[in-house]
Every structure is written in C-alpha cells, then in structure tokens.
C-alpha cells in the first residue's frame, strides 16, 4: 500500500492560530501538561491554546514553522529552531512573559516555570537544531503525517545535530526510528521526560 504524501509548507503568521489549536488538542493529555495546566481537559486545552499562540510566534520569529496540509486544511505542525538560536534571549523572555503569565493560574505559572527551566538546563551547549513542537490533528494521527514532517525537518538540517524533548514514552521509540538516542531523562514535577539527540552526520 502506497503511503499518501502530504504537502508541507512554511507557515506564516496568519497560520499561528490554527497551528496553536492543533498543538493544544494533540498534546492535551501529555503527562507534563496535565501537571502544569490542571486536571480538567477542557480548561487545559484552553490554557494550552493560549500558551502555544505565544510559543509558536516565538518559533516563527526565530526559526521555521512547518505545516502539513490536505486540501488547504492544516493537519500537522512542526517547529525547528536553528543552531545557537533555541535559547531565548532576555528580550525574547520579555516578549514571551505575557503569554506565560496569562496562560495559566498563578500556581500553574509556577509549575510552568519549573518545567521550562528544567528542560532549559539540559539543552546541549553544542550547536544543534532544536525540534518542537510536533503535533498532528487527532483525526489525522497514525497516518504518517508526523513521519513526513520529521523527514522534512531532518532533510532541511541535513548533516547537522538535532535535539528534542518529549514526555511520552511512546514518542521515544518514534524518534529512535529517526536516529535519535536518549541523552537525559529529567523528572519534571515528578513526571518522566526524555531529552533526545541525533548526532551530526557527514
């Protein structure tokens, strides 16, 4: 059976709301998101939607944001930040601060800071492409959309190192299929996560 090939485009600012919607829905039940944004799925999705609006705008500004399309409908999203640009500058943090402060409750904002700072501490010093978020509309999952977005990103940064984080064990095997290996296993709010690296190739 032939795998359907999806059109992959570089997203613009006008696509950010739709991209945030996909990320919020696709990652609503991620373990860390439950810890940070609360037990209510509906409330969590609303908070995640606000968070991803800001985070995707940051990725769009600093790097590349790609989308998989079917008949003009956005069905998948992948962000990638280029080497030496994945860590926010002081100015970036100032621009992100309204998003971080308004996407959650005060307690949730504190938990969000713990999560982001934990992952930031283990971000490798060596130059690398930082991938994420990767999200596929729930109705299109398990249909190779994420695979094709990953292939697109790895081809763009061909020969260079790649880095990403995940809090779902099932994703570890998915990324290992692309040559990633586990670099660290930080615990975030008593929740397991995995930092993964794919080394540069010649």
Buried (B, 14 or more C-beta within 10 A) or exposed (E): EEEEEBEBBEBEEEBBEBBBBBBBBBBBEBBBBBBBBBEEEEBBBBBBBBBBBBBBBBBBEBBBBBBBBBEEEBBBBBBBBBBEBBEBEEEBEEBBEEBBEEBBEEEBBEBBEBBBEBBEEBEBEEBBBBBBBBBBBEEBBEBBBBBBBBEBBBEEBEEBBBBBBBBBEEBBEBBEEBEBEEBBEBEBBEBBBBBBBBEBEE
